[in-house]
Amino acid sequence: MPISPNERRPLVMGILNVTPDSFSDGGQWFDRDRAVLRGHEMIAEGADIIDVGGESTRPAADPVPVDEELDRVIPVVGALAGRIRVSVDTTKEAVANAAVEAGATLINDVSASLWPVAARHGVGWVAMHRRGSAVTMQRDPHYDDVVREVSALLFERASSATAAGVAEVWIDPGIGFGKTVEHNLSLLGAVSDLVQGGYPVMVGTSRKSFLGTLGSAPGRPPVPVDERLPGSLATATWAMEQGAGMVRVHDVAATVQAARLVGAGRSGSPW
């Protein structure tokens, strides 16, 4: 459902992992037809954008060859692009190029390096912060000042993209990507500071491991991945309240409801 001109709610990006090994839903949408069906379900649930990814970026994930990633992603992008705005979640220039040609209008870039592709095609670009690679990023990540260092890199990359002619530039602090639980909390607490940098902010916390740690009682095992909806909604709502313009989630319907409440608060609409 399109957003009403009077509905100032944040955008909701639905995650569609066309992978066998993503941390939360690996293999669930690996079949092409099932992936497209899930895309249609997210459209019905109120998603504004669907983010199609063919390579897992979870810690210690194996890299995927370009040809294989193309085979996973491009047919799904093409099948959905006529129904909803589609983003491609990739770090590979060849995949980004092909996805845009298939109808994607946003490049969600974990490497924060593909702005020349976005500039060339005239599409949007998300710069996400990640320290290290998928293999190395959670090996004792260290920052002297995580908020300052993450902000500096994102603002520098966003400025480069803008100078190159990219009209739509988003920044994402990369919760869980080369960060400890404490780093993640510091960045969540600083969402409003990121917003003050002048670029729209996207935040993705959905089902991530730090929610399992924080949501569990002392001395108990972490909350399982499929039971992290409360933490996902709480952190997404916090980010939206702090000014994030978009949240990236697995649970679209519930998050759209939360976003509508935040939007009503922003616009001063009666409940």
Sequence and secondary structure as in RCSB ss.txt:
>XXXX:A:sequence
MPISPNERRPLVMGILNVTPDSFSDGGQWFDRDRAVLRGHEMIAEGADIIDVGGESTRPAADPVPVDEELDRVIP
VVGALAGRIRVSVDTTKEAVANAAVEAGATLINDVSASLWPVAARHGVGWVAMHRRGSAVTMQRDPHYDDVVREV
SALLFERASSATAAGVAEVWIDPGIGFGKTVEHNLSLLGAVSDLVQGGYPVMVGTSRKSFLGTLGSAPGRPPVPV
DERLPGSLATATWAMEQGAGMVRVHDVAATVQAARLVGAGRSGSPW
>XXXX:A:secstr
    TT    EEEEEEE  S  TTTTTTT SHHHHHHHHHHHHHHT SEEEEESS  STT     HHHHHHHHHH
HHHHHTTTSEEEEE S HHHHHHHHHHT  EEEETTS  HHHHHHHT EEEEE  SS TTTTTSS   SSHHHHH
HHHHHHHHHHHHHHT S EEEE  TTSS  HHHHHHHHHTHHHHHTTTS BEE  TT HHHHHHTS TTS    G
GG HHHHHHHHHHHHHTT SEEEES HHHHHHHHHHHHHHHHT   
